[in-house]
């Protein structure tokens, strides 16, 4: 067993910052942009409406969206009560909010 962690939170955050900077520079300087032909704006809007119509006709997607809505409302109440309980237990508001953000990122 180790007495110290393999990686600390600050070390992980620095590593991820360096990785994101490297990827950003790679995309900015070494990737060639894909040039797509311009479409007529009217055709583009029609294509978007057709896509939305397909989403609306998809019954599985509608069931999934209603399920997510049905779960999100009660879960938001649970999170709200959890924050209040943390504040009443002596946590600062900012700490309690950050804790729930880490626990429930959606």
OpenMM code with the backbone's topology and positions (N, CA, C; nanometers):
from openmm import Vec3, app, unit

residues = "UNK UNK UNK UNK UNK UNK UNK UNK UNK UNK UNK UNK UNK UNK UNK UNK UNK UNK UNK UNK UNK UNK UNK UNK UNK UNK UNK UNK UNK UNK UNK UNK UNK UNK UNK UNK UNK UNK UNK UNK UNK UNK UNK UNK UNK UNK UNK UNK UNK UNK UNK UNK UNK UNK UNK UNK UNK UNK UNK UNK UNK UNK UNK UNK UNK UNK UNK UNK UNK UNK UNK UNK UNK UNK UNK UNK UNK UNK UNK UNK UNK UNK UNK UNK UNK UNK UNK UNK UNK UNK UNK UNK UNK UNK UNK UNK UNK UNK UNK UNK UNK UNK UNK UNK UNK UNK".split()
positions = [
    Vec3(0.0827, -0.1201, 0.0000),
    Vec3(0.0000, 0.0000, 0.0000),
    Vec3(0.0869, 0.1262, 0.0000),
    Vec3(0.0377, 0.2248, -0.0707),
    Vec3(0.1079, 0.3524, -0.0780),
    Vec3(0.0477, 0.4516, 0.0202),
    Vec3(0.1303, 0.5390, 0.0687),
    Vec3(0.0808, 0.6433, 0.1579),
    Vec3(0.0421, 0.7691, 0.0802),
    Vec3(0.0903, 0.7799, -0.0412),
    Vec3(0.0559, 0.8951, -0.1236),
    Vec3(-0.0076, 0.8462, -0.2534),
    Vec3(-0.0963, 0.9259, -0.3129),
    Vec3(-0.1636, 0.8817, -0.4355),
    Vec3(-0.0681, 0.8789, -0.5551),
    Vec3(-0.1054, 0.8002, -0.6544),
    Vec3(-0.0256, 0.7924, -0.7770),
    Vec3(-0.0245, 0.9269, -0.8477),
    Vec3(-0.1417, 0.9895, -0.8547),
    Vec3(-0.1527, 1.1209, -0.9177),
    Vec3(-0.2468, 1.2063, -0.8330),
    Vec3(-0.2137, 1.3318, -0.8198),
    Vec3(-0.2984, 1.4228, -0.7438),
    Vec3(-0.3978, 1.4897, -0.8375),
    Vec3(-0.4975, 1.5524, -0.7793),
    Vec3(-0.5971, 1.6217, -0.8605),
    Vec3(-0.5329, 1.7357, -0.9388),
    Vec3(-0.4453, 1.8110, -0.8755),
    Vec3(-0.3811, 1.9223, -0.9465),
    Vec3(-0.2914, 1.8706, -1.0592),
    Vec3(-0.2232, 1.7573, -1.0359),
    Vec3(-0.1408, 1.6992, -1.1422),
    Vec3(-0.2248, 1.6512, -1.2586),
    Vec3(-0.3391, 1.5910, -1.2286),
    Vec3(-0.4286, 1.5447, -1.3349),
    Vec3(-0.4827, 1.6623, -1.4144),
    Vec3(-0.5227, 1.7688, -1.3443),
    Vec3(-0.5764, 1.8859, -1.4138),
    Vec3(-0.4693, 1.9510, -1.5024),
    Vec3(-0.3467, 1.9572, -1.4560),
    Vec3(-0.2386, 2.0122, -1.5386),
    Vec3(-0.2140, 1.9253, -1.6609),
    Vec3(-0.2143, 1.7941, -1.6414),
    Vec3(-0.1945, 1.7022, -1.7530),
    Vec3(-0.3039, 1.7205, -1.8572),
    Vec3(-0.4301, 1.7282, -1.8126),
    Vec3(-0.5405, 1.7451, -1.9072),
    Vec3(-0.5333, 1.8810, -1.9770),
    Vec3(-0.4864, 1.9847, -1.9072),
    Vec3(-0.4703, 2.1158, -1.9704),
    Vec3(-0.3659, 2.1100, -2.0803),
    Vec3(-0.2541, 2.0438, -2.0538),
    Vec3(-0.1487, 2.0305, -2.1547),
    Vec3(-0.1992, 1.9500, -2.2742),
    Vec3(-0.2716, 1.8414, -2.2480),
    Vec3(-0.3260, 1.7591, -2.3576),
    Vec3(-0.4230, 1.8408, -2.4419),
    Vec3(-0.5112, 1.9175, -2.3780),
    Vec3(-0.6071, 1.9962, -2.4556),
    Vec3(-0.5380, 2.1060, -2.5361),
    Vec3(-0.4328, 2.1660, -2.4821),
    Vec3(-0.3586, 2.2679, -2.5575),
    Vec3(-0.2885, 2.2059, -2.6773),
    Vec3(-0.2282, 2.0893, -2.6588),
    Vec3(-0.1603, 2.0207, -2.7697),
    Vec3(-0.2600, 1.9858, -2.8790),
    Vec3(-0.3749, 1.9311, -2.8422),
    Vec3(-0.4765, 1.8945, -2.9420),
    Vec3(-0.5287, 2.0181, -3.0126),
    Vec3(-0.5496, 2.1272, -2.9383),
    Vec3(-0.5975, 2.2506, -3.0003),
    Vec3(-0.4985, 2.3028, -3.1036),
    Vec3(-0.3711, 2.3062, -3.0690),
    Vec3(-0.2709, 2.3522, -3.1647),
    Vec3(-0.2598, 2.2577, -3.2838),
    Vec3(-0.2700, 2.1281, -3.2609),
    Vec3(-0.2638, 2.0324, -3.3708),
    Vec3(-0.3783, 2.0540, -3.4681),
    Vec3(-0.4985, 2.0727, -3.4144),
    Vec3(-0.6147, 2.0959, -3.5014),
    Vec3(-0.6011, 2.2295, -3.5732),
    Vec3(-0.5525, 2.3310, -3.5029),
    Vec3(-0.5438, 2.4645, -3.5626),
    Vec3(-0.4400, 2.4727, -3.6735),
    Vec3(-0.3269, 2.4037, -3.6588),
    Vec3(-0.2187, 2.4234, -3.7540),
    Vec3(-0.1965, 2.3080, -3.8519),
    Vec3(-0.2360, 2.1871, -3.8175),
    Vec3(-0.2001, 2.0733, -3.9022),
    Vec3(-0.3181, 2.0050, -3.9697),
    Vec3(-0.4375, 2.0388, -3.9329),
    Vec3(-0.5532, 1.9781, -3.9977),
    Vec3(-0.6022, 2.0686, -4.1090),
    Vec3(-0.6283, 2.0096, -4.2225),
    Vec3(-0.6832, 2.0854, -4.3337),
    Vec3(-0.8349, 2.0924, -4.3172),
    Vec3(-0.8922, 2.2107, -4.3275),
    Vec3(-1.0376, 2.2199, -4.3141),
    Vec3(-1.1075, 2.1556, -4.4337),
    Vec3(-1.2147, 2.0877, -4.4050),
    Vec3(-1.2934, 2.0269, -4.5122),
    Vec3(-1.3880, 2.1325, -4.5672),
    Vec3(-1.3675, 2.1636, -4.6932),
    Vec3(-1.4509, 2.2660, -4.7556),
    Vec3(-1.5715, 2.1971, -4.8164),
    Vec3(-1.6894, 2.2367, -4.7679),
    Vec3(-1.8123, 2.1787, -4.8188),
    Vec3(-1.8779, 2.2773, -4.9132),
    Vec3(-1.9421, 2.2252, -5.0167),
    Vec3(-2.0095, 2.3172, -5.1088),
    Vec3(-2.1245, 2.3898, -5.0378),
    Vec3(-2.1415, 2.5149, -5.0737),
    Vec3(-2.2484, 2.5933, -5.0127),
    Vec3(-2.3822, 2.5507, -5.0680),
    Vec3(-2.4791, 2.5431, -4.9789),
    Vec3(-2.6140, 2.5085, -5.0204),
    Vec3(-2.6982, 2.6346, -5.0225),
    Vec3(-2.8040, 2.6245, -5.0952),
    Vec3(-2.9002, 2.7317, -5.0954),
    Vec3(-2.9614, 2.7384, -4.9552),
    Vec3(-2.9794, 2.8587, -4.9014),
    Vec3(-3.0308, 2.8715, -4.7651),
    Vec3(-3.1698, 2.8110, -4.7520),
    Vec3(-3.2500, 2.8262, -4.8557),
    Vec3(-3.3847, 2.7711, -4.8519),
    Vec3(-3.3800, 2.6191, -4.8442),
    Vec3(-3.2929, 2.5585, -4.9222),
    Vec3(-3.2777, 2.4123, -4.9186),
    Vec3(-3.2235, 2.3664, -4.7841),
    Vec3(-3.1340, 2.4444, -4.7273),
    Vec3(-3.0765, 2.4088, -4.5978),
    Vec3(-3.1851, 2.4099, -4.4896),
    Vec3(-3.2709, 2.5107, -4.4914),
    Vec3(-3.3795, 2.5190, -4.3935),
    Vec3(-3.4767, 2.4034, -4.4127),
    Vec3(-3.5066, 2.3691, -4.5392),
    Vec3(-3.5958, 2.2558, -4.5660),
    Vec3(-3.5355, 2.1259, -4.5138),
    Vec3(-3.4051, 2.1113, -4.5302),
    Vec3(-3.3380, 1.9904, -4.4823),
    Vec3(-3.3466, 1.9812, -4.3298),
    Vec3(-3.3310, 2.0926, -4.2621),
    Vec3(-3.3404, 2.0934, -4.1165),
    Vec3(-3.4819, 2.0570, -4.0722),
    Vec3(-3.5821, 2.1119, -4.1372),
    Vec3(-3.7197, 2.0790, -4.1001),
    Vec3(-3.7510, 1.9319, -4.1255),
    Vec3(-3.6985, 1.8768, -4.2346),
    Vec3(-3.7179, 1.7332, -4.2604),
    Vec3(-3.6541, 1.6494, -4.1499),
    Vec3(-3.5381, 1.6919, -4.1052),
    Vec3(-3.4697, 1.6204, -3.9978),
    Vec3(-3.5495, 1.6266, -3.8680),
    Vec3(-3.6030, 1.7445, -3.8342),
    Vec3(-3.6864, 1.7571, -3.7144),
    Vec3(-3.8131, 1.6723, -3.7260),
    Vec3(-3.8679, 1.6656, -3.8431),
    Vec3(-3.9881, 1.5845, -3.8647),
    Vec3(-3.9568, 1.4369, -3.8408),
    Vec3(-3.8392, 1.3932, -3.8851),
    Vec3(-3.7987, 1.2545, -3.8604),
    Vec3(-3.7808, 1.2295, -3.7114),
    Vec3(-3.7260, 1.3267, -3.6392),
    Vec3(-3.7119, 1.3115, -3.4949),
    Vec3(-3.8488, 1.2982, -3.4281),
    Vec3(-3.9441, 1.3777, -3.4719),
    Vec3(-4.0758, 1.3765, -3.4120),
    Vec3(-4.1483, 1.2449, -3.4405),
    Vec3(-4.1244, 1.1881, -3.5568),
    Vec3(-4.1908, 1.0621, -3.5929),
    Vec3(-4.1276, 0.9408, -3.5255),
    Vec3(-4.0079, 0.9551, -3.4744),
    Vec3(-3.9394, 0.8435, -3.4096),
    Vec3(-3.9974, 0.8225, -3.2696),
    Vec3(-4.0762, 0.7172, -3.2529),
    Vec3(-4.1448, 0.6924, -3.1254),
    Vec3(-4.0459, 0.6578, -3.0137),
    Vec3(-3.9398, 0.5859, -3.0468),
    Vec3(-3.8407, 0.5520, -2.9443),
    Vec3(-3.7730, 0.6764, -2.8896),
    Vec3(-3.7430, 0.7708, -2.9781),
    Vec3(-3.6802, 0.8954, -2.9345),
    Vec3(-3.7749, 0.9765, -2.8475),
    Vec3(-3.9039, 0.9776, -2.8820),
    Vec3(-4.0012, 1.0497, -2.8001),
    Vec3(-4.0151, 0.9853, -2.6623),
    Vec3(-4.0159, 0.8525, -2.6584),
    Vec3(-4.0235, 0.7835, -2.5294),
    Vec3(-3.9001, 0.8129, -2.4454),
    Vec3(-3.7835, 0.8136, -2.5094),
    Vec3(-3.6598, 0.8412, -2.4380),
    Vec3(-3.6587, 0.9838, -2.3838),
    Vec3(-3.7038, 1.0801, -2.4651),
    Vec3(-3.7075, 1.2196, -2.4203),
    Vec3(-3.8052, 1.2366, -2.3043),
    Vec3(-3.9212, 1.1711, -2.3121),
    Vec3(-4.0164, 1.1822, -2.2017),
    Vec3(-3.9633, 1.1128, -2.0768),
    Vec3(-3.8891, 1.0025, -2.0944),
    Vec3(-3.8275, 0.9350, -1.9802),
    Vec3(-3.7255, 1.0265, -1.9126),
    Vec3(-3.6401, 1.0912, -1.9945),
    Vec3(-3.5401, 1.1816, -1.9370),
    Vec3(-3.6055, 1.2986, -1.8646),
    Vec3(-3.7137, 1.3509, -1.9225),
    Vec3(-3.7853, 1.4601, -1.8571),
    Vec3(-3.8475, 1.4120, -1.7271),
    Vec3(-3.9056, 1.2937, -1.7309),
    Vec3(-3.9682, 1.2386, -1.6114),
    Vec3(-3.8686, 1.2080, -1.5014),
    Vec3(-3.7473, 1.1732, -1.5373),
    Vec3(-3.6442, 1.1442, -1.4372),
    Vec3(-3.5788, 1.2728, -1.3885),
    Vec3(-3.5622, 1.3707, -1.4759),
    Vec3(-3.4902, 1.4924, -1.4405),
    Vec3(-3.5647, 1.5763, -1.3377),
    Vec3(-3.6955, 1.5806, -1.3468),
    Vec3(-3.7720, 1.6647, -1.2537),
    Vec3(-3.7602, 1.6131, -1.1099),
    Vec3(-3.7891, 1.4847, -1.0832),
    Vec3(-3.7719, 1.4380, -0.9444),
    Vec3(-3.6266, 1.4421, -0.8980),
    Vec3(-3.5328, 1.4136, -0.9893),
    Vec3(-3.3924, 1.4143, -0.9504),
    Vec3(-3.3464, 1.5545, -0.9130),
    Vec3(-3.3986, 1.6565, -0.9814),
    Vec3(-3.3616, 1.7932, -0.9453),
    Vec3(-3.4111, 1.8275, -0.8056),
    Vec3(-3.5267, 1.7746, -0.7676),
    Vec3(-3.5759, 1.7972, -0.6311),
    Vec3(-3.4858, 1.7278, -0.5287),
    Vec3(-3.4403, 1.6070, -0.5624),
    Vec3(-3.3503, 1.5342, -0.4725),
    Vec3(-3.2193, 1.6115, -0.4557),
    Vec3(-3.1667, 1.6622, -0.5632),
    Vec3(-3.0419, 1.7385, -0.5567),
    Vec3(-3.0619, 1.8659, -0.4744),
    Vec3(-3.1766, 1.9325, -0.4934),
    Vec3(-3.2059, 2.0545, -0.4187),
    Vec3(-3.2119, 2.0258, -0.2689),
    Vec3(-3.2804, 1.9208, -0.2314),
    Vec3(-3.2885, 1.8839, -0.0893),
    Vec3(-3.1505, 1.8457, -0.0366),
    Vec3(-3.0711, 1.7777, -0.1190),
    Vec3(-2.9356, 1.7394, -0.0795),
    Vec3(-2.8501, 1.8626, -0.0506),
    Vec3(-2.8618, 1.9655, -0.1338),
    Vec3(-2.7860, 2.0897, -0.1127),
    Vec3(-2.8301, 2.1558, 0.0182),
    Vec3(-2.9611, 2.1609, 0.0423),
    Vec3(-3.0106, 2.2220, 0.1655),
    Vec3(-2.9604, 2.1455, 0.2880),
    Vec3(-2.9613, 2.0122, 0.2794),
    Vec3(-2.9117, 1.9316, 0.3908),
    Vec3(-2.7620, 1.9571, 0.4149),
    Vec3(-2.6854, 1.9708, 0.3085),
    Vec3(-2.5429, 1.9999, 0.3241),
    Vec3(-2.5202, 2.1366, 0.3878),
    Vec3(-2.5994, 2.2349, 0.3462),
    Vec3(-2.5853, 2.3691, 0.4027),
    Vec3(-2.6233, 2.3680, 0.5509),
    Vec3(-2.7299, 2.2949, 0.5839),
    Vec3(-2.7704, 2.2867, 0.7241),
    Vec3(-2.6679, 2.2100, 0.8078),
    Vec3(-2.5936, 2.1199, 0.7439),
    Vec3(-2.4908, 2.0443, 0.8160),
    Vec3(-2.3647, 2.1266, 0.8384),
    Vec3(-2.3556, 2.2454, 0.7781),
    Vec3(-2.2417, 2.3322, 0.8039),
    Vec3(-2.1540, 2.3604, 0.6837),
    Vec3(-2.1850, 2.3036, 0.5687),
    Vec3(-2.1065, 2.3321, 0.4486),
    Vec3(-2.1408, 2.4714, 0.3975),
    Vec3(-2.0444, 2.5351, 0.3342),
    Vec3(-2.0730, 2.6622, 0.2684),
    Vec3(-2.1536, 2.6357, 0.1423),
    Vec3(-2.2275, 2.7375, 0.0976),
    Vec3(-2.3129, 2.7199, -0.0204),
    Vec3(-2.2316, 2.6815, -0.1427),
    Vec3(-2.1173, 2.7462, -0.1603),
    Vec3(-2.0349, 2.7195, -0.2780),
    Vec3(-1.9821, 2.5769, -0.2770),
    Vec3(-1.9396, 2.5305, -0.1620),
    Vec3(-1.8862, 2.3942, -0.1516),
    Vec3(-1.9958, 2.2930, -0.1806),
    Vec3(-2.1159, 2.3156, -0.1248),
    Vec3(-2.2274, 2.2234, -0.1473),
    Vec3(-2.2659, 2.2201, -0.2942),
    Vec3(-2.2688, 2.3357, -0.3595),
    Vec3(-2.3040, 2.3398, -0.5022),
    Vec3(-2.1992, 2.2703, -0.5872),
    Vec3(-2.0721, 2.2938, -0.5552),
    Vec3(-1.9655, 2.2279, -0.6304),
    Vec3(-1.9684, 2.0771, -0.6099),
    Vec3(-1.9989, 2.0340, -0.4901),
    Vec3(-2.0081, 1.8913, -0.4619),
    Vec3(-2.1158, 1.8253, -0.5464),
    Vec3(-2.2327, 1.8875, -0.5529),
    Vec3(-2.3403, 1.8275, -0.6315),
    Vec3(-2.3112, 1.8342, -0.7806),
    Vec3(-2.2368, 1.9345, -0.8241),
    Vec3(-2.1992, 1.9414, -0.9655),
    Vec3(-2.1076, 1.8258, -1.0020),
    Vec3(-2.0172, 1.7911, -0.9136),
    Vec3(-1.9275, 1.6794, -0.9390),
    Vec3(-2.0043, 1.5477, -0.9331),
    Vec3(-2.0971, 1.5361, -0.8398),
    Vec3(-2.1719, 1.4110, -0.8223),
    Vec3(-2.2741, 1.3898, -0.9330),
    Vec3(-2.3439, 1.4967, -0.9751),
    Vec3(-2.4486, 1.4877, -1.0748),
    Vec3(-2.4165, 1.5861, -1.1886),
    Vec3(-2.3309, 1.5473, -1.2812),
    Vec3(-2.2871, 1.6444, -1.3833),
    Vec3(-2.3928, 1.6811, -1.4859),
    Vec3(-2.5044, 1.6116, -1.4912),
    Vec3(-2.6067, 1.6482, -1.5880),
    Vec3(-2.6991, 1.7414, -1.5211),
] * unit.nanometer
topology = app.Topology()
chain = topology.addChain("A")
for resn in residues:
    res = topology.addResidue(resn, chain)
    for name in ("N", "CA", "C"):
        topology.addAtom(name, app.Element.getBySymbol(name[0]), res)
